[in-house]
Amino acid sequence: MLRKILFIGTSVLFMLAPISSVLAQTNPTNVPVEVRTEDSALLPIPGAVLNNNVYGKGNITNYKQSIFRGKNDAGWE
């Protein structure tokens, strides 16, 4: 049961990742965007908090993962 839940949750995250990437690219250049790249960074947004969760990275050091928030959007890359 737990495997099924994890599989579905991971699948949803992979489907949403391209959407957040597109949103980040369509942000006007004159609107400031806050980006946090450090592991376990927290970025408050209205009604929630984004967490740069790097669970499972182990000894991997060559990676890029970040969270961001702009005027009308927020997400993970």
Summary of the structure (lengths in Angstrom):
residues: 77
radius of gyration: 13.9
end to end distance: 28.6
largest distance: 46.8
contacts: 160
relative contact order: 0.21
helix: 31%
strand: 22%
